[in-house]
Amino acid sequence: MKELIEAVREFHRKHDLKARGGEEMLHRMNLIMEEVGEISQCLTKGKPRRELIEEHADLLILLIGNAIALDFDLEEAFWKKIGRIMERDSRMVDGTVRVTET
């Protein structure tokens, strides 16, 4: 994980995202929504698997970038969250499994 974070950090430095508005969270949220839309298009339009994989990588890069922009430890946040959700029960909702707080 540390290598992924450092690679994205280098991308931010290379393009000076902090000074040029690229770390502004509303901008980043729009980029995330765009990527989620592209993932949806891959699924609904039957695009090749390689495109679906690439869109997921784009989304991961943006999420890592959010941790950089907001200056928090993404790995630590992940382990805290996964620990909490592993304690949850699952339930079926409209024919699919959900693991949410009740």
ChimeraX commands (.cxc) that place a marker at each C-alpha (Angstrom):
marker #1 position 0.00,0.00,0.00 radius 0.5
marker #1 position 2.83,2.39,0.81 radius 0.5
marker #1 position 4.17,2.06,-2.75 radius 0.5
marker #1 position 0.75,2.91,-4.19 radius 0.5
marker #1 position 0.46,5.97,-1.97 radius 0.5
marker #1 position 3.96,7.15,-2.85 radius 0.5
marker #1 position 3.25,6.74,-6.59 radius 0.5
marker #1 position 0.11,8.89,-6.30 radius 0.5
marker #1 position 1.97,11.39,-4.10 radius 0.5
marker #1 position 4.59,11.69,-6.86 radius 0.5
marker #1 position 1.80,12.30,-9.41 radius 0.5
marker #1 position 0.47,15.12,-7.20 radius 0.5
marker #1 position 3.95,16.64,-6.94 radius 0.5
marker #1 position 4.67,16.28,-10.64 radius 0.5
marker #1 position 1.53,18.21,-11.58 radius 0.5
marker #1 position 1.62,20.53,-8.54 radius 0.5
marker #1 position -1.97,19.61,-7.76 radius 0.5
marker #1 position -1.97,21.26,-4.34 radius 0.5
marker #1 position -1.06,24.71,-5.72 radius 0.5
marker #1 position -3.18,24.36,-8.86 radius 0.5
marker #1 position -6.53,23.35,-7.34 radius 0.5
marker #1 position -6.20,19.65,-8.00 radius 0.5
marker #1 position -6.54,18.80,-4.32 radius 0.5
marker #1 position -9.72,20.83,-3.82 radius 0.5
marker #1 position -12.28,18.33,-2.54 radius 0.5
marker #1 position -15.34,19.39,-4.56 radius 0.5
marker #1 position -13.24,19.09,-7.72 radius 0.5
marker #1 position -12.03,15.68,-6.60 radius 0.5
marker #1 position -15.58,14.57,-5.77 radius 0.5
marker #1 position -16.65,15.44,-9.31 radius 0.5
marker #1 position -13.77,13.35,-10.67 radius 0.5
marker #1 position -14.80,10.43,-8.47 radius 0.5
marker #1 position -18.40,10.66,-9.66 radius 0.5
marker #1 position -17.14,10.74,-13.25 radius 0.5
marker #1 position -15.12,7.56,-12.69 radius 0.5
marker #1 position -18.05,5.80,-11.01 radius 0.5
marker #1 position -20.16,6.76,-14.03 radius 0.5
marker #1 position -17.53,5.29,-16.34 radius 0.5
marker #1 position -17.56,2.05,-14.33 radius 0.5
marker #1 position -21.35,1.98,-14.66 radius 0.5
marker #1 position -21.07,2.50,-18.41 radius 0.5
marker #1 position -18.65,-0.40,-18.68 radius 0.5
marker #1 position -21.18,-2.64,-16.97 radius 0.5
marker #1 position -24.34,-1.41,-18.67 radius 0.5
marker #1 position -22.85,-1.19,-22.16 radius 0.5
marker #1 position -20.90,-4.43,-21.98 radius 0.5
marker #1 position -17.52,-2.78,-22.53 radius 0.5
marker #1 position -14.41,-4.98,-22.44 radius 0.5
marker #1 position -13.15,-6.16,-19.04 radius 0.5
marker #1 position -9.85,-4.28,-19.54 radius 0.5
marker #1 position -11.80,-0.99,-19.61 radius 0.5
marker #1 position -13.65,-1.91,-16.42 radius 0.5
marker #1 position -10.34,-2.72,-14.74 radius 0.5
marker #1 position -8.80,0.57,-15.90 radius 0.5
marker #1 position -11.73,2.58,-14.54 radius 0.5
marker #1 position -11.35,0.86,-11.18 radius 0.5
marker #1 position -7.66,1.78,-11.17 radius 0.5
marker #1 position -8.60,5.41,-11.91 radius 0.5
marker #1 position -10.99,5.37,-8.96 radius 0.5
marker #1 position -8.34,3.90,-6.65 radius 0.5
marker #1 position -5.86,6.59,-7.71 radius 0.5
marker #1 position -8.43,9.27,-6.89 radius 0.5
marker #1 position -9.23,7.75,-3.50 radius 0.5
marker #1 position -5.55,7.56,-2.61 radius 0.5
marker #1 position -5.23,11.16,-3.80 radius 0.5
marker #1 position -8.02,12.16,-1.41 radius 0.5
marker #1 position -6.01,10.76,1.49 radius 0.5
marker #1 position -3.02,12.77,0.31 radius 0.5
marker #1 position -5.07,15.95,-0.14 radius 0.5
marker #1 position -6.75,15.57,3.26 radius 0.5
marker #1 position -3.52,14.39,4.90 radius 0.5
marker #1 position -4.74,11.21,6.56 radius 0.5
marker #1 position -3.39,7.68,6.76 radius 0.5
marker #1 position -5.54,5.70,4.33 radius 0.5
marker #1 position -4.12,2.35,5.40 radius 0.5
marker #1 position -4.94,3.05,9.05 radius 0.5
marker #1 position -8.44,4.22,8.11 radius 0.5
marker #1 position -8.93,1.05,6.05 radius 0.5
marker #1 position -7.98,-1.29,8.90 radius 0.5
marker #1 position -10.22,0.55,11.36 radius 0.5
marker #1 position -13.18,0.40,8.98 radius 0.5
marker #1 position -12.71,-3.21,7.88 radius 0.5
marker #1 position -12.52,-4.21,11.54 radius 0.5
marker #1 position -15.88,-2.57,12.19 radius 0.5
marker #1 position -17.64,-3.97,9.13 radius 0.5
marker #1 position -16.34,-7.49,9.78 radius 0.5
marker #1 position -18.39,-7.41,13.00 radius 0.5
marker #1 position -21.64,-6.69,11.12 radius 0.5
marker #1 position -24.22,-9.24,10.12 radius 0.5
marker #1 position -25.34,-9.50,6.51 radius 0.5
marker #1 position -28.92,-9.46,5.28 radius 0.5
marker #1 position -30.71,-9.84,1.98 radius 0.5
marker #1 position -32.35,-6.73,0.53 radius 0.5
marker #1 position -34.18,-6.94,-2.80 radius 0.5
marker #1 position -32.35,-10.13,-3.72 radius 0.5
marker #1 position -28.80,-8.95,-2.94 radius 0.5
marker #1 position -26.68,-9.17,0.16 radius 0.5
marker #1 position -26.13,-6.01,2.25 radius 0.5
marker #1 position -23.68,-5.55,5.11 radius 0.5
marker #1 position -24.72,-2.30,6.75 radius 0.5
marker #1 position -25.37,-0.94,10.19 radius 0.5
marker #1 position -28.98,-1.41,11.15 radius 0.5
marker link #1:1,2 radius 0.2
marker link #1:2,3 radius 0.2
marker link #1:3,4 radius 0.2
marker link #1:4,5 radius 0.2
marker link #1:5,6 radius 0.2
marker link #1:6,7 radius 0.2
marker link #1:7,8 radius 0.2
marker link #1:8,9 radius 0.2
marker link #1:9,10 radius 0.2
marker link #1:10,11 radius 0.2
marker link #1:11,12 radius 0.2
marker link #1:12,13 radius 0.2
marker link #1:13,14 radius 0.2
marker link #1:14,15 radius 0.2
marker link #1:15,16 radius 0.2
marker link #1:16,17 radius 0.2
marker link #1:17,18 radius 0.2
marker link #1:18,19 radius 0.2
marker link #1:19,20 radius 0.2
marker link #1:20,21 radius 0.2
marker link #1:21,22 radius 0.2
marker link #1:22,23 radius 0.2
marker link #1:23,24 radius 0.2
marker link #1:24,25 radius 0.2
marker link #1:25,26 radius 0.2
marker link #1:26,27 radius 0.2
marker link #1:27,28 radius 0.2
marker link #1:28,29 radius 0.2
marker link #1:29,30 radius 0.2
marker link #1:30,31 radius 0.2
marker link #1:31,32 radius 0.2
marker link #1:32,33 radius 0.2
marker link #1:33,34 radius 0.2
marker link #1:34,35 radius 0.2
marker link #1:35,36 radius 0.2
marker link #1:36,37 radius 0.2
marker link #1:37,38 radius 0.2
marker link #1:38,39 radius 0.2
marker link #1:39,40 radius 0.2
marker link #1:40,41 radius 0.2
marker link #1:41,42 radius 0.2
marker link #1:42,43 radius 0.2
marker link #1:43,44 radius 0.2
marker link #1:44,45 radius 0.2
marker link #1:45,46 radius 0.2
marker link #1:46,47 radius 0.2
marker link #1:47,48 radius 0.2
marker link #1:48,49 radius 0.2
marker link #1:49,50 radius 0.2
marker link #1:50,51 radius 0.2
marker link #1:51,52 radius 0.2
marker link #1:52,53 radius 0.2
marker link #1:53,54 radius 0.2
marker link #1:54,55 radius 0.2
marker link #1:55,56 radius 0.2
marker link #1:56,57 radius 0.2
marker link #1:57,58 radius 0.2
marker link #1:58,59 radius 0.2
marker link #1:59,60 radius 0.2
marker link #1:60,61 radius 0.2
marker link #1:61,62 radius 0.2
marker link #1:62,63 radius 0.2
marker link #1:63,64 radius 0.2
marker link #1:64,65 radius 0.2
marker link #1:65,66 radius 0.2
marker link #1:66,67 radius 0.2
marker link #1:67,68 radius 0.2
marker link #1:68,69 radius 0.2
marker link #1:69,70 radius 0.2
marker link #1:70,71 radius 0.2
marker link #1:71,72 radius 0.2
marker link #1:72,73 radius 0.2
marker link #1:73,74 radius 0.2
marker link #1:74,75 radius 0.2
marker link #1:75,76 radius 0.2
marker link #1:76,77 radius 0.2
marker link #1:77,78 radius 0.2
marker link #1:78,79 radius 0.2
marker link #1:79,80 radius 0.2
marker link #1:80,81 radius 0.2
marker link #1:81,82 radius 0.2
marker link #1:82,83 radius 0.2
marker link #1:83,84 radius 0.2
marker link #1:84,85 radius 0.2
marker link #1:85,86 radius 0.2
marker link #1:86,87 radius 0.2
marker link #1:87,88 radius 0.2
marker link #1:88,89 radius 0.2
marker link #1:89,90 radius 0.2
marker link #1:90,91 radius 0.2
marker link #1:91,92 radius 0.2
marker link #1:92,93 radius 0.2
marker link #1:93,94 radius 0.2
marker link #1:94,95 radius 0.2
marker link #1:95,96 radius 0.2
marker link #1:96,97 radius 0.2
marker link #1:97,98 radius 0.2
marker link #1:98,99 radius 0.2
marker link #1:99,100 radius 0.2
marker link #1:100,101 radius 0.2
marker link #1:101,102 radius 0.2
view
